Amino acid sequence: MIKDKITRQEGGEKSTNLQGQSIVINQGISYKDAKEIATDVFKSNYLELSSKAAATARERAEELIDDFLKEVKGRNPEAIKTMEDPGMQHAIFLAQKDYARIGDKNLSDMLVDILVDRASQTERNLIQIVLDESLNIVPKLTNSQLDTLTVAFILKYSRNHNVNNLNTFKKYLISHLKPFTSSLSKENSLYQHLEFTGCVSVSIGSSNIENILSQTYKGIFCKGFTEEEFDMQEGNFEKFKPLLVPCLQDKTKYQLNAIDDDTLDQKAKQLKLTDFDIITLKPFLNSHQMNGKELKDIIIDQGKFMNTLFDVWDNSSLKSITLTSVGIAIAQANLRRKTGITVDLGIWIK
């Protein structure tokens, strides 16, 4: 016996009728559509090459877009919609063109990372402009220069809120700095080129690592004070006792339970201390620090790789560079590429 399926549809004026065994309605752009868009743009705009070179270029271009779509899907699926935007298509084409030309996988990873951030910017703003410029600059940099930017960014522009003792401090140095120290260079041309590309400015002034870390993580490097010393200067040990803990460096003494000035302000306000009380407490965080040699010794003791960092820092222009917005964007992309650590670019670029 044959059973025929009879289907019937009726629709009003200006309606849309759909009929079939299986219907999929996709409102918006799919990942397949996105890949086709990027591939078509690349084919339409890339230079004509010999058959072998053209095949290699297409292969690299498709590899980059596959990696990009995979990263977008994992980090921000909604960003796939920006593939219909001419500005985003142009950004992807530039990345494909440079990777097709150079073929370095590290470069591809950097470009993909920046593209994913770029796809998240749906409106024209400073972050979008900086990311577009970063796509132009990254192909002009070596891995050593990328790592140089990242080291400067970590030390001069960031603070890890998980650091609260020597153990977490050591883990922080290993996770955030160690991956970038082996490629650092003292060559002046490296820093001249970074300045030429607009990633940094090199000034006459300089800063040293021990001072930077001691200011960022003051609580780690406090030598402590006795109850008597506190009473002599402040006069009310018991009042402030909730803010005091045994000193990390000397258990016979005390220190403030704060890693830096901001943390002290927050904790003091939670205890409803007055502004005058906070001003009174600040010297106990700032004037009981290790000296330069003590600081350097304890920092180097956290890992041999710090010897390399100190050597390059003290004997090159690394200690004198200031990152531009593009330098910061590239540095954070390189940080994520090599460690998986993600930071919010919007903190530095607004």
Order of alpha helices (4+ residues) and beta strands (2+ residues): alpha-alpha-alpha-alpha-alpha-alpha-alpha-alpha-alpha-beta-alpha-alpha-alpha-beta-beta-alpha-alpha-alpha-alpha-beta-alpha
